[in-house]
Amino acid sequence: MKKLILLFFLFSTTVFAQKWTSLFDGKTLKGWNQKGGKAIYTVENGQIVGQTVSDTPNSFLCTDKDYGDFILELDLKLDDEMNGGVQFRSLSKPEYQNGRVHGYQMEVDPSARAWSGAIYDEGRRDWLYIPNNNPEGKKAFVPTGWNKYRIEAIGNTLRTFINGVPTAHVIDDMTAQGFIALQVHSIYAKMKPGMKIRWKNIRIQIENLKPSPTDACPVVNLLLNNISEQEKAQGYKMLFNGQNFDGWRKVHGTDQPNSRWKVENGILSVGSSDGSETGNDIVSTEQYGAFELVFEFKLTEGANSGVKYFVDEKYDSGGKSGVGLEFQVLDDEKHPDAKMGAAGNRTLASLYDLIPSYKIDKDLKMDGRFIKKIGSWNQGRVVVLPNNTVQHWLNGFKVLEYERKSNIYNALVARSKYAKYEGFGAADKGHILLQDHGDNVSYKNIKIREIK
């Protein structure tokens, strides 16, 4: 008898933990209201159907209730190739752009760029998660069939899944709760009136939430100098702790950085010297071989800096600067170095003086997404694989790739300013370096993981 009672208790607990509440009765739009544009929303065969309309902005069918922490699931299908989205923790307030809907959105995108499942900040910050470095996630969406969308919004962790495949993972604290909404995008590009998107089986959990296990989906962590549980599971650690210079020292020395480098409010900055003093570079105390380095940087007008890797202090630089492969950090518009070198190989995110970064995608026309305005934060990423393949990424886009130690690489070095350094960039391990080029540049969220 006791065993039966225990089994009943366990069964009841499990059922309670997995309790779902339907947000759509299958017959009416009760519990929903429309905001924004004038797209047409109807109910057909147990589905909510959204239809595009000319000359109207983005439209949103919104829940009457707000939700904070939750797990949401729904099925959606496109009748036509059109853009759409599922809003969550979203808001509409008179004081914000006359009630414009704004907040997180799980993207619906059947186009060639394949960004379905990405997280967009509607009416606010633009793209938070671009899935270009999540190839499995980009393949999850079925353009011509039904897709199961899942959103887990638990605390600061926002995760999306399509058909069971992880598609985005964002850590952010801007909005704690808000309504859920079904978006019909305004007509643009090849879209036309009468295009339809369908939703069904819309359900939500709000209690006893159990997040999905950690996985390999890359994380975009927007909290300051924070490591999420998934990042820890993937092997990341903070290279800059946000408080002091632990783990860093002067290049060619043992002392901590001089007064030109400061740590304030979690930000690591080097001050401007009007070009009169440069070369006070700082390096990581540890050396790295195959790794993934992520960092955010902010330029002032006309500024120049760089993030170097495989820095080898045996080279005589003729001064205080460290020598290594360099991810260029530069104001391309205002700094003269952008027009020097060859074929743009000294511009932002280039492999300095060797390979130019390619920041224009003619097919997807996403060149405007690569570079943020001066004074805004950009994200850089350097990936070094065990086979010596190296990638530079800028704001979610891969802008160059090369093979260290290859014949082509060696030929490029032989024609560069680095030709005098025997074995340049070819060591098995090296330091990470932040460059002082005499200008005011800031860094934060510097993380690294070693790749085995």
Steps between C-alpha positions, in 0.01 A plus 500: 500500500785739587660429162175585322470827692861587418449419131184711492685790665787477252258481207302799630819702548618420148166595348497826695856578393407454136168685512423693182242774456355565156512860375268435204160329524509392135181690415532870590759769572384528861793604723675681214505858373659664195764772513709677238394451138178385341590151377203264499476234773232228472432152635481215248487126575641537849778734385568871538572635152684828445479668161710785360339832406641788295612832647510401865784450750581176683190351659478306827229280648580529871396307809289698743723373780868566568744219570838502674664159536343239273543228242295556185434254220304544179486366147528737204493469124556740211272485197738740323864605532455787745660641812335467839569444865383407848533784750559431870554717806383782275352839588285776356501825696372844397824664614710275273468604135122548535436145610726321253534130581852424617676206657646159428402311186569145382554543128314329214722528193477256205741704284849396391661647811305245713468698822186328629524456876733799542415759764421853385424798724199648322479878506805533722851356456470300175665155482612347828580155361614435143530121451778496241725299733222250577476301173278225646256760628484666158386171345220435750221701334280327240396767246199310361370309803400535863770601748492458877625820665611492863607798712649463848510832686626427851663784692759667277529195274315504168519184287327403177451166326352397165387140459709407802821663372656784707500817287592788733621561855509853642574622852339842550328698775328785317141374526372265771143456379254600233243364258539230236406596144471348152657727242399559139780704349435807289539447125853551367731359229318209326211488745150588378144530638319180588799298623409277796665360812323246725528417872345220705552298820605813692571404860701628795652387829547755777573287809761240597694577185765251394743643245647284227845352573808696400605450139748614237301805385724810513403757763467877466539630854408867531563522874821672603793261550269208572538130425174307459454135588501400134822695436661324797388164363657592166832577669504881502671703769540873555833628369426838663320481835353851482662609827877514462795390288530147635616279214662791311839669501713737294636354181875427532471535877356363821328811640129569477384756241599862548270792566391529135283191559206525739225274629183692583146369537596168346659659191866470400616818321818652367514880497579743222847646477448696177737253342795616710525175695430152364618145552384443857343172391374246750504121462329207664723318745391169346568380147247338268513272195163393356235725653192714456538858621199730535525868592308825471667827409398864473685754287518875538516710184815437299628236742738213431569188706517126447460158655802283430541125544793258481706788639863391536716719724824364356459742208674835527241757402738792545279638775237392748246357255431129487519306172227258395207438269259791533125542483494867398288735715464828309276788402515435125345833412727728702832320551753517212621143560183370331628628164851363544626146451360305206138436391359618832702263715527758778128566539278393789504124576771433239802283571718807527730558199429151365134427411211749465170432671207462262212701641255506208268211421362585155242220506353562843574875495590497868796737486320751721485245784874448530618822656341698782527876528807648667430508872296177485618156605612252234565131554816339365569129488816308410479125447816292467433133424745216571562464124627864493190639330441850637183710475424863580139586584345845540155552653383152409650481149809308393713756316811298419651153521853374439730211579792578724834350384366428148691590182263788431537630854880477480498689169290779652735530797802513267357811332396673824660700779530172691745338257792576732352289780593139434208266564258789547156381615603134479563416867288231662393743772517871572367781715186708437581873477303824520674781314565855615521708183467835678122523464205456736351152451300284744454125543265279699357146511833343400456123509696205372465125471762254392412265214628146531 
